[in-house]
Amino acid sequence: MTEEGACDERRPSRTALVMQTHYLSHALLKFFKTLQNAAPDFDAYVLMHLPANAPVPDMLSTVPHHFVTTPEIKNPAYGRKSGGEGWHIWQGGNTDLIALHFLCSHTAYDNYWFIEYDVRFSGAWHEFFASFEETEADFLSTTVFRRSSNPSWMHWPTLRVPPSIGLTSTDLIASFMPIYRISRRAAQAIDYAYQSGWSGHCEVTWPTIINRAGFSIEDFGGDGEFVREPNRNRFYTNTLLDPNLAPGSLVLRPARAFTGLKKEKLWHPVKPIRYKLREDARHVWVTLKPYISRLYSGRAAPPAGVLGEPLNAAKREAR
């Protein structure tokens, strides 16, 4: 590819293991070391994103890393995916630009594992990685589903494609992506699609683009159509039609302070207790705020039971 900032086409050679985060602590670096030790044949990195003008934390120098700020991830070649009126990294699902910045800066790999800082596995990580050594899937992820399986999913409307692209309901595929593995050629397909005018929430753009490019997609577990039968509900569980994917081990929310009791399962989000309490409080406020506003404005109270329902529009926050 020839566009400025685009992925080049050097020959791939190996696997990268990337832990993505927005903060550092001794506990988090210990988790990174756990991943690093579990996959000695992989090249492991900490991928850290911070707002504009944020300094590089001193602690980051102790590990292989890739540091990037918000202005740096906004690739001009990506058009509306990287900017425009109302653009926000968290709202609209633009956090994939962080991963793409890494991908386009480290092109000498066959495959790339990306693991968010708040994902845990209640088993041996080396056994988890080994379970997928033989699969040639270009995109390994969680909760992979077509639009027909969940037509009311909140992020379908964010997808924008060039006028020449015709997509059917079957072509639209989504995935929950706190942990995934992507091939170099699939990453190049996403890079090219964004340069060609695609945009939208990454949880629908990535799998849809990869599928349209003719590359293979596989689910780690769950019970959808993209999971191999031996892995059905093996590595995680969740509830597809719930906006928060709960209950299950791999969900959007609520956050948990520790992994659950089930062994050999992926868990998300697992956060330090202070962050868990803050996120729980924020979610309660976001849920109740519209109804409190109605009460103060003199509007009718919501029907019984509504206060307990999660908001479909609540965005996923990496923090």
N, C-alpha and C positions, 0 to 999 in steps of 0.2 A: 504494500500500500504506500501511496506517495503523499498523502495529506500530512500536514504538519501535526505531530503528536500522535500519529497513527501507529499501530503495531507493525513492526517490520516482519520480514519473512525468513529469518535465519533458521537454520535447521534445529529442531528440538532435540533434547538429549536426556532429560531426566525429570524428576518430580519436585515441585516446590510445596512446602507446607507453610501456610500463612495464618498466623493468629491476628485477627483484626480487633483493634481497640481504640478508645478515645481517652484512656487514662492508663497510668501505670502504678503498680504497687509491688511490694516484695511478694505478696501472695500471688499476684497475677504473673510475675516473672517465674515463680515456682511452677505455676500451671504450664507456662510456655516450655520450661525445661522438661516437664513431664511429657509433653507432646514431642519435643525434640528427641528425647531418649527413646520414645516409643517407635520412632521412625528414623533410625540412624542413616538410612540410605536416602532420605529426603533432605533437601536443603531448606532449613527452617528459618523463617523471618517473623519479626513483629511488624505488622503494618499499623501505623499509628496516624490518625487524622485528628487535627485540631483546627479551631477557627483561624481566621486571618491574623497574622503577626504574632501568633503564639510561639514562644520559644521551644526549642527541642529539649525535652527533659533530660537531665544528666544521666538518669538511670537507663535511658535508651541506649547509651553507648556501650553498655555491657553485653548486648546481644546483637546478632545480625538484624538489621531493621530497614524499613522504608518509611520515611516520614513525609507527610504531605499536608498542606493546609487547604482550606476551602477554595480560595481563588485558583490554586494550582490544579484542582481537579476539573475545572470548567474548561474543557477542551473546545476551542472555537470551531473545530471541524464538526462538532456534534450538534450544531444549530440549537434548536429549541430544547433538546435534552440537557444542554448546559447553561441555558439562560432564558431570557424573556421575562415578560411581566409576571410578577408573582412567584418567580422561581425561588425554591427553597430546598436545601439538601435533604431535610427530613420529610417535609410535606411533599408528596408527589412521588416518593420512592426513588430519589436520585442518589442514594448512598452507594449504588453500584459504581459510580464514578470513582470512588476511592479504590475499589478493586481493579477497575480498568486502568487507573494510573499505575498501579503496580504491574499489571499484566503487560502494559505497553512499555514498561521499563525493564522487564525481565522476560525476554522472549525466548530464552534458550531452554525451555522446558516442554516436555510432552503434556504433562498434567499439572494442575494446581489445586491443592486442597485449601479451602478457606474456612476458617473456624472462628466464629465470634467469641469474644472474651467471656461470654456468659453461657457457653455450652459446656456441658460436662457429660461424661460417659461412666456409668456405674459398672465398669468392667475394665478390661485391659485394652488400652488404646491400640497397642500393636496388633491385637487380635481383630479389632474393628477394621483397621487399615488393611490387614491381610485378607479379610473377607471379600475385599473388592479389588485385589491385585489382578485377578484374571479377567475382570469385566472390561470390555472395550468401550463402554458407554462414554459419550462425549460430555454428558452432563449427568452427574449423580447428585441427587438432592432429596428433599423431603416433601411430603404432601403434594405430589405432582397430580394435577387434575385438569380435565377439560372443562370448558365453559358449561357444557351440558350437565356436568356433575354438580355444579354449584353456580347457577346462572345469576344469582343475586350477590355474588362476591363483590366487595366494595371497590376493587381496583380495576375491574374490566373497563370502566369508562375512561380511564386515564390513557389507554393505548391510542396512539396516533401513528398512522403509517402513510407513506407516499401515495398519491392518488392512483398510481399504476398498480398498487398491490391490492389484490383481492383476497380477503380472508373469510372463511366460513366459520361457523360456530365450532366445528371440529378442529379447525386450525388453531384456535385460541387455547393456550395451555398456560397454567400458572403453577407456581411452586412457592413453598415457604423455605427461606434460604439462610437460616442461621449457620448452617454447615452445608458445604457442597464441594464437589470436585468438578472442574471444568477442563476440557482439553484445550490445547493451544489453538487448534483450528476452529473450535466453537467460539473461543474468545475473539478470534479474528472476524468471525461472522457477525458478532455483536458490534465490534468496532466499525465494521463496514456498514452495517444497518443504521447505526446512529449517524454516521456521516451521510447516509442516503436519505435521512429525514425521519426515521423512526424515533419515537419518544414514548415515555410513559413510565409507570411504576415498574421497577426492575423485576418484581415477582411475576409479571406477565410478559414483559419484553424479552427477557432472557430465554425462557423455555419456548416461547412462540417463535422467536428468531431462530433458535437452534433447530427446532423441529422443521421450520420452513426451509432451512438450509440443507435438510436431508440428513442431519446428524442424529445420533441415537441418544435417548433419554432413559434414565432408570431411577427408580425410587429406592432409597435405602431400606425402607420398611413400610409401615402403615398397611392399608388394605385396598389401595387403589389399583388401577389397571397397569401402572408402570412398574410395579414391584414384582420381582421374581418370586415364584411360589415359596421357595425355602426361606425367604426373608420376610414373608407376610407377618406383620406385627412383631417382627423379631427384634429390631433395633430401636423402635419407638412406637408410641401410640398417640393419637389425638383424635379430635372430633371435627371432621371436615366442615360441617354445616354450621358450626358455632363461630361467630365472628372472631373469637379469641382462641379458637381451636381447642378449647377446654371442654371436658377434662381430658387429660392425657399427660404424657411425659414431655412431649415437645410441643409447646404452646406459645401463643403470643403473650398472654398473661393469664393468671397472675404470676408474678415473680415468686421464686422460692429461695430460701437461704441455703438449702442443702438439696442434694439429689434425693429422690424417693427411695423406697425400699426394694423396688424391683431391680434385679441384676441385669447386666448386659443391655442397658437402655440408654439412649441419648436423652438428656434433660436440658430444657431451656424454658425460661431464663433463670439461671442460678446466679444470684447477686449477693454481695456482702449485705449483712442485715440492715445497715443504715440506708443503703440504696434501695433495698426491697421495701422498707417502710416508707421511704420518700415516694417511690413509684406507686405504692398502694394508695397513699394519700392523694397523689396527683390524679389517679384514675377515679377515685371517689369524687373528687371535686369536678373533674371534667364531666362525669356522668350526671351529677346533681345540678350543675350550674344552670342548664337551660330551664329546669323546673323551678329553681329558686328565682330566676329572673321572671318567670311567668307569674309567680306568686306576688312578687313585688310590683309587677306592672298591672296587677289586678285581673289577669287572665284566669281562666278556669284551671283548677288543679288537674294534673294528669290522671288518667284512669288508674284504678287499683292495680298494683303489680308492675306498672311501667318503670317505677324507680329501680327495680331490681334488674332490668334488662340492660346489657352492655350496649354502648353506642356503636352502630355499624360504621360510623365515620371516624371512630377513634383511630388515630394513626399509630403505626408501630414505631417505637422509639428505640434506638440502639443504646440509648443511655439508661 
